[in-house]
Amino acid sequence: LMSTSTGAYTFAMASNYNRVPKSGVVAVTNSGVVELVNRQSFQDTFVNDL
């Protein structure tokens, strides 16, 4: 799924509410696709739990 505009729903506003992993972030240029942020695994959502 790709969106050119997400309004207020940006990566900076992402959270792990209800254990939903954060999406990855990519940039598309003339020379190809660059992965800027890896998507989060389900296990990653537990990292900050005590």
MARVEXFI-36744 format. One record per residue: residue in one letter; chain; x, z, y of N, C-alpha, C, O in turn. Coordinates in nm, 2 decimals, padded with zeros to 4 digits. Layout:
residues N
{"A","A",{X,Z,Y},{X,Z,Y},{X,Z,Y},{X,Z,Y}}
...
This chain:
residues 50
{"L","A",{00.08,00.00,-00.12},{00.00,00.00,00.00},{00.09,00.00,00.12},{00.18,00.08,00.13}}
{"M","A",{00.07,-00.09,00.22},{00.14,-00.09,00.34},{00.05,-00.09,00.46},{-00.06,-00.15,00.46}}
{"S","A",{00.09,-00.02,00.56},{00.01,-00.01,00.68},{00.10,-00.03,00.80},{00.21,00.04,00.81}}
{"T","A",{00.07,-00.11,00.89},{00.15,-00.13,01.01},{00.13,-00.02,01.12},{00.21,00.00,01.20}}
{"S","A",{00.02,00.05,01.11},{-00.01,00.15,01.20},{-00.10,00.26,01.14},{-00.20,00.23,01.07}}
{"T","A",{-00.05,00.38,01.15},{-00.13,00.49,01.08},{-00.18,00.59,01.18},{-00.24,00.70,01.15}}
{"G","A",{-00.17,00.56,01.31},{-00.22,00.66,01.41},{-00.15,00.79,01.41},{-00.03,00.80,01.41}}
{"A","A",{-00.23,00.90,01.40},{-00.17,01.03,01.39},{-00.12,01.07,01.25},{-00.05,01.17,01.24}}
{"Y","A",{-00.14,00.99,01.15},{-00.10,01.02,01.02},{00.04,00.96,00.99},{00.05,00.87,00.91}}
{"T","A",{00.14,01.02,01.05},{00.27,00.97,01.03},{00.35,01.06,00.94},{00.30,01.17,00.90}}
{"F","A",{00.47,01.02,00.90},{00.55,01.11,00.81},{00.58,01.24,00.87},{00.59,01.34,00.80}}
{"A","A",{00.60,01.25,01.00},{00.62,01.38,01.07},{00.51,01.48,01.05},{00.53,01.60,01.06}}
{"M","A",{00.39,01.43,01.03},{00.27,01.51,01.01},{00.24,01.54,00.87},{00.14,01.61,00.84}}
{"A","A",{00.32,01.49,00.77},{00.29,01.50,00.63},{00.30,01.64,00.59},{00.39,01.72,00.64}}
{"S","A",{00.23,01.68,00.49},{00.24,01.82,00.43},{00.21,01.81,00.28},{00.17,01.70,00.23}}
{"N","A",{00.23,01.92,00.21},{00.20,01.92,00.07},{00.08,02.00,00.04},{00.06,02.06,-00.06}}
{"Y","A",{-00.02,01.99,00.13},{-00.15,02.05,00.11},{-00.21,02.01,-00.02},{-00.21,01.88,-00.05}}
{"N","A",{-00.26,02.10,-00.10},{-00.32,02.06,-00.23},{-00.22,02.00,-00.33},{-00.26,01.92,-00.42}}
{"R","A",{-00.09,02.02,-00.31},{00.02,01.97,-00.40},{00.02,01.82,-00.40},{00.06,01.76,-00.50}}
{"V","A",{-00.02,01.75,-00.30},{00.00,01.61,-00.29},{00.14,01.57,-00.24},{00.17,01.61,-00.13}}
{"P","A",{00.21,01.50,-00.33},{00.35,01.47,-00.29},{00.35,01.37,-00.16},{00.26,01.29,-00.14}}
{"K","A",{00.46,01.39,-00.08},{00.47,01.30,00.04},{00.51,01.16,00.00},{00.58,01.14,-00.10}}
{"S","A",{00.46,01.06,00.07},{00.49,00.92,00.04},{00.63,00.89,00.09},{00.69,00.96,00.17}}
{"G","A",{00.68,00.78,00.04},{00.81,00.73,00.09},{00.79,00.65,00.22},{00.68,00.62,00.25}}
{"V","A",{00.91,00.63,00.28},{00.90,00.55,00.41},{01.00,00.43,00.39},{01.12,00.45,00.35}}
{"V","A",{00.96,00.31,00.42},{01.04,00.19,00.41},{01.04,00.12,00.54},{00.94,00.13,00.62}}
{"A","A",{01.15,00.04,00.57},{01.15,-00.05,00.68},{01.16,-00.19,00.63},{01.24,-00.21,00.54}}
{"V","A",{01.09,-00.28,00.69},{01.10,-00.42,00.65},{01.16,-00.50,00.76},{01.11,-00.50,00.87}}
{"T","A",{01.27,-00.57,00.72},{01.35,-00.65,00.82},{01.35,-00.79,00.77},{01.31,-00.82,00.66}}
{"N","A",{01.41,-00.88,00.85},{01.43,-01.02,00.81},{01.52,-01.03,00.69},{01.50,-01.12,00.61}}
{"S","A",{01.61,-00.93,00.67},{01.70,-00.94,00.55},{01.65,-00.86,00.43},{01.72,-00.87,00.33}}
{"G","A",{01.54,-00.80,00.44},{01.48,-00.73,00.32},{01.42,-00.60,00.35},{01.38,-00.57,00.47}}
{"V","A",{01.40,-00.52,00.25},{01.34,-00.39,00.26},{01.44,-00.28,00.25},{01.53,-00.28,00.16}}
{"V","A",{01.43,-00.18,00.33},{01.53,-00.06,00.33},{01.44,00.06,00.31},{01.35,00.09,00.39}}
{"E","A",{01.48,00.14,00.21},{01.41,00.27,00.19},{01.47,00.38,00.28},{01.59,00.41,00.27}}
{"L","A",{01.39,00.43,00.37},{01.44,00.53,00.46},{01.42,00.67,00.41},{01.51,00.75,00.43}}
{"V","A",{01.31,00.70,00.34},{01.28,00.83,00.29},{01.23,00.81,00.15},{01.13,00.74,00.13}}
{"N","A",{01.29,00.88,00.05},{01.24,00.87,-00.09},{01.11,00.94,-00.10},{01.08,01.04,-00.03}}
{"R","A",{01.02,00.88,-00.18},{00.89,00.95,-00.21},{00.92,01.08,-00.28},{01.02,01.09,-00.36}}
{"Q","A",{00.83,01.18,-00.26},{00.85,01.31,-00.32},{00.79,01.31,-00.46},{00.68,01.26,-00.48}}
{"S","A",{00.86,01.38,-00.55},{00.80,01.39,-00.69},{00.71,01.51,-00.69},{00.71,01.60,-00.60}}
{"F","A",{00.63,01.52,-00.79},{00.54,01.64,-00.81},{00.62,01.77,-00.81},{00.58,01.87,-00.76}}
{"Q","A",{00.73,01.77,-00.88},{00.82,01.88,-00.89},{00.87,01.93,-00.76},{00.89,02.04,-00.73}}
{"D","A",{00.90,01.83,-00.67},{00.95,01.86,-00.54},{00.85,01.94,-00.45},{00.89,02.01,-00.36}}
{"T","A",{00.72,01.93,-00.48},{00.63,02.01,-00.40},{00.64,02.16,-00.43},{00.58,02.24,-00.35}}
{"F","A",{00.71,02.20,-00.53},{00.72,02.35,-00.56},{00.85,02.40,-00.51},{00.88,02.52,-00.53}}
{"V","A",{00.94,02.32,-00.45},{01.08,02.37,-00.41},{01.07,02.49,-00.32},{01.15,02.58,-00.33}}
{"N","A",{00.98,02.49,-00.22},{00.98,02.60,-00.12},{00.89,02.72,-00.16},{00.88,02.81,-00.08}}
{"D","A",{00.83,02.71,-00.28},{00.75,02.83,-00.32},{00.84,02.95,-00.36},{00.96,02.93,-00.41}}
{"L","A",{00.80,03.06,-00.34},{00.87,03.18,-00.37},{00.84,03.23,-00.51},{00.90,03.33,-00.56}}
